[in-house]
């Protein structure tokens, strides 16, 4: 892996004996001496190509570009993101990610680790993850927030392409704030998952998502619980400086609309990193 300033191009992927890809990419955002945010480390690898895109006010922006098909069964992909004190970073993706079946019968694994230091902020806003028929994917998000860190984390899952059943998709999100547990939850959808398409879970819906917004102001002034759309989306304050919106919908378009509405309702005032102005979380 390359360290220091890189051009963000993805390096060749290592192949495991069974044919799966092994890839580990890194992003580090740090305050720029002249203001705003720099990217001292932008190291893409294998299927994860990283591209700098036009920055916002005081904020660096990185787009994840799929350099290879997948994740395929048997792949092991990891992404580490660190936002240092005083920096602001937004991570997006160029398109939806397709979880595809492989030839080994093994599940693919995608491990994302997000670390946000004091007085830093991260907006994690990728496009949806689509679980394709016959695929098996385990996704793990581990998030560590300093006490004054700020986070917007959006996760969207689409179960199957148009007119097809989904694969198996297991996603776990664990979040710690100031070293204390803030959120720990797992979703399990698709063939073999207990009652995932029953009336108590998704029923006929095939898109599921959540929006986690963490900011120090929520510790003193928690967001109010609110039902956005009965049976589809609700905002819930957490026992910590954060609020969580969960939503289900028949398609990805309505899901995004619900989560965008929740984002507007749960915006916290933003303190500008490195003295730069900019929009709130």
N, C-alpha and C positions, 0 to 999 in steps of 0.2 A: 504494500500500500504506500502511496505517496503521502508525504507530510509537507506542511507548509503550503505556499500558494500553488494551486494547480489549475489547469484549464477546464476541469470538470468532465473531461472525456472518460468514458468507462474503459477500464483495463480489461484484458481478456479474462474470461471466467475460468476458474479451476473446475475440472470435472472429477467427481467422485467415482470410485470403482464401479458403482452401480449405474452411473450415467447421470446422476443429478448434479446440478450446478452448485458450487460453493462460492458465495459472494459476500463481501463486507465493505460497505460504503460509509463515508464519514462526512459530516458537515460541522464546522465550527464557525460561529459568528462572534465577533468581538467589536468593541468600540473602536472607531477610526480616530486617530489622533487629531484629524481636522473636523471631526463631527460625523454623525451618522454611524453606520455599521459596516465593517469590513468582513471579508470571508477568508481568513488565513488558511483554512483547510476546506477544500471542496474536492473530495476524492471519490469519484464514481468507480464502480467495479461490476463487471459482468452485466447482468440485466438492469442494473441501476446506473443510468447516465444522469449526471447532475448538470443543470444549465443555469447560469446566472441570468436573470431577467431584470427588466427595468425596475429600479428601486423606488420605494416610496419615500416619504419624508422621514428621515432618520431610520429607515428600515431596509434591510437587505432582503432580496427575494430569490428563491431557488425553485426551479421546476424539475420534478422527477420525470425523466423520459425513459420509457421502456426500450432498452437497446436489444432485447431478445424477447421471444414469446414466453409467456408464463406469468407467474410461477407454475412450473410443471411438477407433477408428482415426483418426489425424491429430491427436489431442490431445497437448499438451505440458504436463505437470503437474510442478511442483517444490515440494518441502517442505524448508525449512531448519530444523534444530533445534539450539539451542546450550544447553548446561548449564554455567553459570559455576561457578567454584571455590566449593566449600562447599554447592552446591545438589544436590537430588535430584529426578528427574523420571521419571514413568512415562507412556508413551504407549500407548494401546490404540485399538481401533476398535469401532464399534457393531455392525458386521456384516461378513460377508465382502465383499471387493471383487470385482466381476465385470468382467473384461476383455471388451469387446464389439466386434464388427466395426463398422466405420464405412462411410461412403459413398464415401470417397476412394481406398481401397485402400492408404493409407499406414499404417504401424504407429503405435500410440500409444507415447508415452514418459513414463515416470514416474521422476523423478530425486529421490532422497532424500539429503540431506547432514546427517550427524550429527557434532557437535563436542562433546566432553566435556573440560572443563578439569581441572586438578589437583584432587584431593580432591572431585570431583563424581561423580555417578553417574546413569546412564540405563538405564531398563528399556524396551526397545522390544518390545511384545507385541501387535501387531495380530492381527486375525482373518485367516483364509487368503485368498489371492488365487486366484480361480477363472478359469481360461483357457477361455472359451466358444468353441464351434465357430465357425470363421471369423474369429476375432480374431487380431490380431498386436500383441504388446506387448513393449517393451524396458524393463526395470527396471534402474536403476543405483543402488546404495547406495555412498556414499563416507563412510567413518567415520574421524575423526581423534581419537585419544585422547592426552591428556597422560600422562606416566609414571605418575602415581598415580590416574588415572581408573578408573572401574568401569563395566562394561557388561554387560547381558544383552540379547542380540539374537536374536529368534526370527523365522524366515521359514518360512512354510508355503505350498505351492503345490498346488492341486488341478487336475488336468488333465481338464477337461470336467465338465459337470453330469451328473447321473445318466442313464446310458444314452446319452450322446453322446460323440463324439470331441472332443479338445481343439483349441484354436487353437495358434498358435505363440507360445511364451513363452521369452524370453531374459532371464536375470537375471545381473547381474554385481555382486559384492561385493568392495570393496577396503577394507582396514583398515590404518591406520598407528598405531603406538604410540610415543610419544616421537619422532615424525618418522621412524621406521624401519618398513619394510613388515612387517606381521604376517600378513596373509592377502590373497590375490588369486585369485579363482576365478570361473568363469562356468559356468552351466548353460544348456542349450539343449534344449527339449522341443517336441514337436509336429510336424506335417507339414513336411517339408523338413529337419528336424534329423537328422544322421547317427546311425543306430542307437539313437535315444533309447528305443525300446521293445524293444530286443534284450535278450538274457540278461545282457549285461555292464553294462547301465544300469538301466532300470526293469522290464524284462520285463512282467508283467501288472499291476504296481502303477500306481496313478494319483494317488498323493499323495506328495509329496517335501518334505523340510524340513531345517532345520538350526538349531542353537542354539549361539551363540557367547557364552562367558562370559569376560570379561577382568577381572582384578583384580591389583594389585601383588604379592599373596602368591604367585601362581603363578610369579613369577620365581625365588623361592627354593625353593618346594615345588610342583613341577609336578603336575598331576593325573595319575593313572595311566590308561593306555590300557585300555579295557574294552569288550567286546562285550555290548551290552544284550540283543539278540535276534539270533541268528545269521541272516545274510542280510537283516536289517532295520535295525539301528541299532548304531552304535559311537561311543564317546567317544575322541577323539584329542587328546593334549596338543600344543600348537603350540610352535614355536621362539620363544617370547616369553611374556609374562604372560597366557596365555589357553588355553582348551580349546575344542575344536569337536566337536559331536555332529552327525552326519549320519544321516538316517533316511528310509526309504521304506516305504510301506504301501498296501494296496488302497483305503483310504478315509481321510478326514480325522479321523475319531474315533480310529482306532488310531494315526495319526500323532501326534496331540496327546498321547495316552497315553505314547508312547515319549519324546517331547520333555519332558514333565512329569517322567518318571522320570529322564531325564538331568539336568534342572535340579536335582532333589533330590540327585543324586550329585555334582554339580560346584559346589555352593554354597560360596562363600568367605566367611570372616568379614568383617563389614562394620564399618567405622569410621563412626560417626554423623556426618552432615553438620551443621554449625552447632550442634553440641552436642546434637542431638536423637537420641533412640533410634529403633530401628526394626528390621525384619527384615533378614536378610542377603540378599545377592544370590543 
